[in-house]
Amino acid sequence: MEFSQSFAAINRAEHRLKEFDCGKPGMNQFIQQFACKHSKLGLSRTMVLPVANLEGDKRLIAACFTLAIATVQGKSLPVKKSLPKYPTPVALLARLAVDLKYQNKRLGEKSLISALRHAARLCDEGLPAYGLILDVLDKDALSFYQRYDIFHQLSDDPMRLFAPMSVLRKI
Ligand SMILES: CC(C)(COP(=O)(O)OP(=O)(O)OC[C@H]1O[C@@H](n2cnc3c(N)ncnc32)[C@H](O)[C@@H]1OP(=O)(O)O)[C@@H](O)C(=O)NCCC(=O)NCCS
């Protein structure tokens, strides 16, 4: 099975949204029903890795990630610097998933790296973010992210992870 080399913005006309199944119903529902709508509204942006398709039909989605903007209280971040009292802007990795058919082929890792690079690029192009946070779906997902030692748990929520932008820029 051939995958595209790069991620593209999700698009109902080009991607087979209804067939995406990563095994987590809430995640599937977001991709199938809300990802395009939220991209148009400017609430989040979902990028997908399509499966190559020689016949020119709509393409299956092998993997995807969703980025958005959020703010956190500086004092909850695992950093030594003292930050202003007002909310700290961060990139939010809102979703990351691989279709069950394509799991265990390193697409989760590829998607994570692409998402982190995408966030760093946006920051360098003028949308400032102190780092990236993500909300871990469950214990299974936590053990996936804990493999990558760039993430640190937030002091007030162990299921919320943070990576500083200075680290993302090196990925
Ligand atoms: C978590 C998920 C993205 C992993 O995707 P994947 O394509 O199967 O993972 P990869 O093949 O890239 O795995 C890379 C490495 O992580 C390991 N890994 C994969 N899932 C793991 C998990 N849940 N816990 C610990 N390690 C995991 C793999 O064994 C592999 O290790 P290796 O380097 O020793 O070979 C995928 O299982 C998924 O979409 N799950 C449902 C949605 C979800 O939970 N998303 C996280 C949202 S917070």
The ligand as an ORCA input file, in Angstrom:
! r2SCAN-3c Opt
* xyz 0 1
  C      -1.526      5.790     18.995
  C      -1.427      5.624     17.475
  C      -1.458      6.994     16.825
  C      -0.100      4.907     17.133
  O       0.010      4.814     15.720
  P       0.832      3.644     14.984
  O       0.969      4.026     13.553
  O       0.217      2.330     15.263
  O       2.229      3.709     15.738
  P       3.687      3.561     15.092
  O       3.707      2.374     14.176
  O       4.133      4.855     14.513
  O       4.544      3.251     16.400
  C       5.783      3.845     16.655
  C       6.358      3.186     17.903
  O       5.441      3.389     18.999
  C       5.001      2.129     19.530
  N       3.593      2.271     19.914
  C       2.517      2.358     19.108
  N       1.398      2.520     19.831
  C       1.797      2.514     21.139
  C       1.120      2.618     22.377
  N      -0.200      2.799     22.452
  N       1.843      2.575     23.515
  C       3.201      2.425     23.488
  N       3.895      2.314     22.345
  C       3.207      2.361     21.188
  C       5.237      1.120     18.403
  O       5.405     -0.177     18.905
  C       6.501      1.653     17.750
  O       7.598      1.265     18.558
  P       9.029      0.764     17.996
  O       9.760      2.049     17.630
  O       9.664      0.087     19.126
  O       8.765     -0.092     16.814
  C      -2.570      4.709     16.937
  O      -2.594      3.494     17.661
  C      -3.947      5.348     16.996
  O      -4.356      6.061     16.079
  N      -4.706      5.088     18.080
  C      -6.074      5.572     18.189
  C      -6.146      7.083     18.353
  C      -5.328      7.580     19.537
  O      -5.351      7.027     20.618
  N      -4.580      8.687     19.303
  C      -3.799      9.359     20.308
  C      -4.598     10.537     20.682
  S      -4.271     11.347     22.160
*
